[in-house]
Amino acid sequence: PKKSASVQSLNAFWDTSAIVALCCVQKQSAQARQTARVYARQIVWWGTSVETISALNRLIREAYLTGNEIPQAFAKLDYLRRHWTEIEPISEVRTQAERLLGVYNLRAGDALQLAAALVWSKGNARGRPFIGSDNALSLAAEAEGFDTVRVM
């Protein structure tokens, strides 16, 4: 079904895994791009750009990104960074991340991302979209009340 123009500007929290899929060609990239058409206003954690650069450089070292794909991936990241909204590393994010680590099987970076999403939602995650391709993080986001959109 065709989406209305008002749907085109929905806010959603984007996990780094989904941002990486927007920056370069991966198996989940087509679904990530389709999701970005609906959830065009990306909310991200303050460390997302660092995590994305780390992922892109790993893909370069592993020869998944080569030639023209490399500058294109970094140009796409630069474009996204100019338009997304970042949740700053405030003490509330740290406190939430520490709590999440005690509840879910998450890595520290994932706990910080989910904590940032919770700060963005002002403690009311129900009905708020959380977009990512990391299964453990998506499960934790669902348990916290987010409507997860998995780009797999």
Order of alpha helices (4+ residues) and beta strands (2+ residues): beta-alpha-alpha-beta-alpha-alpha-beta-alpha-alpha-beta-alpha-beta
